[in-house]
Amino acid sequence: MTNYKYTKDWFLLSEIRNHLQKFVNSSNDYRILEIGCYEGLSSVYFADTLLNDPNSTLTCVDPFLTIDNNDHLKYLENGEEKNFDHNISICKNTKKIKINKVTSDKFFETNDKTYNLIYIDGCHETDFITRDMENSFKVLEFDGIMWMDDYRGGMNDIIKNTMDVFLEKHNGEFELIHIGYQLAIKKKI
């Protein structure tokens, strides 16, 4: 990660970076969807480690500063999008990445693809969390992994409680494969 530009090292310490390799084979064909990209460290991690098959792709979705109610507004000072663009441009599989600088709601309105790995680290407002999880689960393939950030990330358990509602609603449709600060499931229907 030495050639990449970033101001926050959150992803470098993340559970997905440290544990995903237990659940994936880096030579497989991956169709990855990432909701919430920030400076692109997670994006370039996926591109550099999982897009090795010729058919593998990464779809990035992040509106950056184009919405007023962005819950990361205090962190977003315009440099993050520039860092994201730079990082994507120099990563190993840059040509396999499709960038959507829109809200996840706008993305899902027109998306017609399915994915076998989805990483959700988008807006932390409860209605966005619910929609991102529901919309993502609909386009997640059988045996696909959906990994969510901030499950035990504070905000008075609002995020955890919101994700728990999703888990309860879809009980029996997935296998829980990781629980900690982050949460990961594998679709079983």
N, C-alpha and C positions, 0 to 999 in steps of 0.2 A: 504494500500500500504506500510505498515511499514516493512514487511519482504522482500520486493523487493529491488534490488540494481539498482541505477540509478545515473547519474551525471547531467542530465537535467530534469527539471520538466515540460517540455512543455505540455505533455499529461494531467497532473493533472489539468491544467488550460484550457483545450481545450473545444470547444463547443460541440463536439460529446459526451464527457464524461458528460457534464452538461445538454444536451438536448435530447440525443438519447432515453431515457426512455419514452419520450412523444410519440414516434412512434413505440415502440416495446413492446412485452409482454414477460417477461423473462422466462415464462414456455413454449413458443412455440419452435418448431423445427427450429434451425438456421443452415444454411450452410454459414459460413462467410469466405470471402476472404479478406486478408489484404495485401496490396502492400506497402512495406516499413515499417519495424518493429522497427528499431533503437535498443533501449535497451529492448523493449518488454513490456513497460507499457501499451500500447493500447492492445497488445495481451493478457496480463493477465487480463485486465479489461474485454475484451470480454469473456475470458475463465471463469472467476469467476462469471460473471453476466448473461451471455446469453447461456451458454452451459449446461443448466440444463436438457433439454430433452435428453433421452438416444441416440437419433439419431443425435443430434447437433454436428457440427464439426467446426473447425477453420483451415484454410489453410493460413500459413504465407509465404510470398515471400519477400526475401531480400538477395542481393548478398554480403552484408557487404563490405569488402575491396577487393573483387575479380575483380573489374573493376577500371580502371585508371581514368575515367572521372566522378567519383562520386562527385556530387555537394555538398556533406556534408563532403568532405575529411578533412576539417579543424576541424571538430568535431569528426571524427572517428580516434581513436588512439588505436585500438585493444581491449580496455576494453569493448566497447559497445557490441561486439558479445559475450564476456564472460558473461556480465550482462544479455543479452538476454537469453543465454542458461541456466543460473542460474534461472532467473525468470520463464521461461517456466517449468523448472524441479520441481519447488515448488508450482506452481499454482494449484488451485482447480481441474481443469479438464485437466490436462496435457496429459492424454492418448487420448484425443479427438482432439489433435493438430497435424497437419502434417506440417513439416518445409521444405521449399524449399530454399536452399541457392544458388539461381541463380537470374539472372535478370528477370524482368517481361516478357520481350520478349521471353526468353527461356522457362519460365513457360507456357505462352500462346501457344507456338508451340505444346505442347503435352497435354494441359489440355482438358479434355472431360467432365468436370462437370459444373453444373450451381450453382448459389449462390443466396440467398435472402437478403444478406447484404454484401456490399463491401465497404471497407475503403481504400482510396487511399492517401498515403502520401509517394510516392516514389520519384524518381529523378525529380528535378524541371526544367530540360531542356525542352524546348517547344516540341521537337519531342517525348520525353518520355511521357510528360503529355498527348499529343494527343493520342499516342498509348495506354497508360494505360486506358484512359477514353473510347476510342473506343472498345478496347478488353474487358474491364470490362462490358460495356453496352451490348455487345453481349452475355455474359454469365450470365447476371442479369435476374432473373426470373420476370415475371409479378408481380407487386406490391412490388418488391424488392427495397431496398434502396441502393443508391450509394452515399457515403459521401466523399467529397474531402477536404483535408487540404490546407491551404495557399491561398485560393481564393483571399482574400484581404491582402496577406502577403508580399507585397513589390515587390522587383525586378522591379521597375518602371512599375508596372501593367502588366508585361509580363505574369505572371501566370494567372491573372484574364482575360486578353485578350484571352489567349489560351483557357481557359475554356469557355469563352463567345462564341467562334467560335463553340465549340462542342454544346453548348446550342442552338445556332441559327440553326445549321445543324439538330438537333433532336427536334426542336420545335414541340410540339403536341404529342410527344412520352413519355413525362414524366410530373410529377407534381413537381413544386419547393416546397420543404417542409422546407428548412432552408437556409437563406442567411445571412452571416456575415463575420467574418474572414474565416470561413469554408462555404462550399456549400453542400447542400444535395438535392437529387431528388428521386422521387419514379417513377419507370417505369410503363407506362400505355399502352403499346402495347404488 
